[in-house]
Amino acid sequence: MPSPRSPGQHRLSRETWLDFGLVVLRDDGPHALKADPLCKRMGVSRGSFYWHFDSAGSFVLAVLERWESIATDQIIGAVEAAAPDARARLHLLLENVGELDIGLYEAINTLGAQDPDAARVLRRVHERRVAFVAGLLAALGFETDEAGMRAQLIYAWAMGELLTREPGRKAFSAAQIEAVERLLIGR
């Protein structure tokens, strides 16, 4: 993998490190998130890494928080900004979720099974996503408990589908989205 460092660039930004960390995590797995090999791949000294991160552990946590921002905060924000009502937001959300990088998600799940701090980030992400869907369902008139149960089912379907779909398919099909809407959102 080529270095993301531009010619003449002296110090990498925190965001550059985090984005590189996401790529390495997806491509090489959690074991590859160590300072020395990352610095070598980036063509920089360890000081560049430690300028932004106290330890490899704090780097890993920051990488996960970057993923949370991209795969949760930004998607929720985009859905809220782009769709006028709860039903349209749910539809748009299902379309967007189908585009998530499953290789990265698998690596993060592996990391979560090995590291309690990573597990906490992963749990927080799951809870926030389910709560967002439950809020949309409540806006459609479902009672709180029913909205929560349906949100959990929608989320479980989406994550299960991402993890088990055939290689090369990058999104949920229109038929899948329609079926979820009919079975779990329709009244």
C-alpha distance (Angstrom), angle and dihedral (degrees) to the residues before:
residue distance angle dihedral
M1 . . .
P2 3.81 . .
S3 3.76 119.9 .
P4 3.83 114.6 -98.3
R5 3.80 88.2 -141.9
S6 3.81 116.1 116.3
P7 3.80 120.3 -135.1
G8 3.79 109.1 -90.3
Q9 3.80 93.5 16.9
H10 3.82 110.3 135.6
R11 3.78 105.1 -173.3
L12 3.77 128.8 24.2
S13 3.78 118.1 -131.1
R14 3.78 121.8 -117.4
E15 3.82 88.7 -113.3
T16 3.81 91.4 53.7
W17 3.80 90.0 52.9
L18 3.81 91.9 47.4
D19 3.80 94.4 47.9
F20 3.80 89.5 47.6
G21 3.80 88.5 49.0
L22 3.81 90.3 55.0
V23 3.81 91.1 51.9
V24 3.81 92.3 47.6
L25 3.80 91.7 46.2
R26 3.81 91.3 51.4
D27 3.81 96.1 42.8
D28 3.81 102.5 35.5
G29 3.80 106.4 17.7
P30 3.80 134.5 -121.9
H31 3.81 94.9 -56.2
A32 3.83 89.5 67.3
L33 3.83 94.5 63.2
K34 3.80 95.4 95.3
A35 3.80 124.1 127.1
D36 3.82 101.4 -125.0
P37 3.83 98.6 49.7
L38 3.80 91.3 42.0
C39 3.81 91.8 51.3
K40 3.80 90.8 48.8
R41 3.80 91.1 51.2
M42 3.79 90.6 47.3
G43 3.79 92.8 47.2
V44 3.80 93.8 -125.5
S45 3.78 137.9 113.4
R46 3.79 123.2 -98.5
G47 3.80 87.1 -107.4
S48 3.79 88.9 70.9
F49 3.80 89.6 57.1
Y50 3.79 95.3 43.5
W51 3.80 91.5 47.2
H52 3.80 86.7 73.2
F53 3.83 104.4 24.2
D54 3.81 132.4 44.6
S55 3.79 93.3 -150.6
A56 3.78 144.2 -12.2
G57 3.82 86.9 -93.9
S58 3.80 92.8 56.6
F59 3.80 88.6 47.5
V60 3.81 92.0 53.1
L61 3.80 90.8 49.4
A62 3.82 90.9 48.7
V63 3.82 90.1 49.5
L64 3.81 89.5 53.5
E65 3.79 91.4 48.2
R66 3.82 88.7 51.0
W67 3.81 88.6 52.6
E68 3.80 89.3 48.9
S69 3.78 89.8 53.2
I70 3.81 94.1 48.4
A71 3.80 100.0 38.2
T72 3.81 98.4 37.0
D73 3.81 116.0 14.6
Q74 3.79 96.4 40.7
I75 3.80 94.0 43.7
I76 3.80 92.5 48.6
G77 3.81 90.7 46.9
A78 3.80 92.6 48.7
V79 3.81 92.4 47.6
E80 3.81 92.2 48.8
A81 3.81 91.7 48.5
A82 3.79 97.2 44.0
A83 3.79 105.0 43.6
P84 3.80 125.1 61.7
D85 3.81 101.3 -149.2
A86 3.79 142.6 18.7
R87 3.82 96.2 -95.3
A88 3.82 92.4 50.7
R89 3.80 90.0 45.3
L90 3.80 91.9 53.6
H91 3.80 90.7 49.6
L92 3.80 92.3 48.5
L93 3.80 90.7 45.8
L94 3.81 91.7 54.6
E95 3.79 89.6 50.0
N96 3.82 91.6 50.0
V97 3.81 95.7 44.2
G98 3.79 89.2 55.8
E99 3.80 87.7 63.5
L100 3.83 96.3 57.0
D101 3.80 117.8 125.5
I102 3.78 102.0 -106.0
G103 3.81 94.0 -171.1
L104 3.77 89.4 60.8
Y105 3.80 91.8 45.2
E106 3.82 90.9 52.3
A107 3.82 91.0 50.4
I108 3.80 90.9 48.9
N109 3.81 90.8 50.4
T110 3.81 88.8 51.3
L111 3.78 89.9 50.2
G112 3.81 90.5 47.5
A113 3.80 89.9 55.6
Q114 3.82 90.3 53.9
D115 3.79 103.8 37.9
P116 3.83 126.1 48.3
D117 3.83 92.4 -153.0
A118 3.79 90.6 52.8
A119 3.80 89.6 46.9
R120 3.81 89.5 55.0
V121 3.82 91.5 52.4
L122 3.79 90.9 47.7
R123 3.82 91.7 48.7
R124 3.81 90.6 48.8
V125 3.81 90.6 51.0
H126 3.80 92.1 50.0
E127 3.80 92.1 48.0
R128 3.81 93.5 47.9
R129 3.79 92.5 49.1
V130 3.80 93.6 48.5
A131 3.82 90.5 46.3
F132 3.81 90.7 52.0
V133 3.81 91.9 51.9
A134 3.81 90.9 44.5
G135 3.81 89.4 53.0
L136 3.79 90.6 52.7
L137 3.80 90.9 49.0
A138 3.80 90.9 48.6
A139 3.80 88.3 52.5
L140 3.81 86.6 56.0
G141 3.81 89.1 57.3
F142 3.79 104.2 -95.2
E143 3.79 116.7 142.1
T144 3.81 114.0 -107.9
D145 3.82 96.2 -104.2
E146 3.80 92.9 44.6
A147 3.81 91.5 46.7
G148 3.80 90.1 51.1
M149 3.80 93.5 49.1
R150 3.81 93.0 47.5
A151 3.81 91.2 45.6
Q152 3.80 89.8 53.5
L153 3.82 90.4 50.2
I154 3.81 92.6 48.4
Y155 3.79 91.2 48.3
A156 3.81 92.8 46.3
W157 3.81 90.4 50.1
A158 3.82 92.6 47.8
M159 3.80 94.9 48.6
G160 3.80 92.6 42.1
E161 3.78 91.2 49.7
L162 3.79 91.1 49.5
L163 3.79 91.6 51.1
T164 3.81 96.5 45.3
R165 3.79 106.6 34.4
E166 3.77 120.5 116.3
P167 3.80 117.0 -87.3
G168 3.77 115.9 -90.9
R169 3.80 96.9 26.1
K170 3.79 106.7 119.8
A171 3.80 104.5 -175.2
F172 3.77 144.8 25.7
S173 3.78 111.8 -90.6
A174 3.78 120.8 -113.5
A175 3.82 87.9 -114.5
Q176 3.81 91.6 55.0
I177 3.80 92.4 49.6
E178 3.81 91.3 46.9
A179 3.82 90.9 50.5
V180 3.82 92.6 50.5
E181 3.78 90.7 48.3
R182 3.82 92.0 48.5
L183 3.81 96.0 44.3
L184 3.81 102.5 36.5
I185 3.78 106.5 20.9
G186 3.80 104.9 28.5
R187 3.76 120.1 89.4
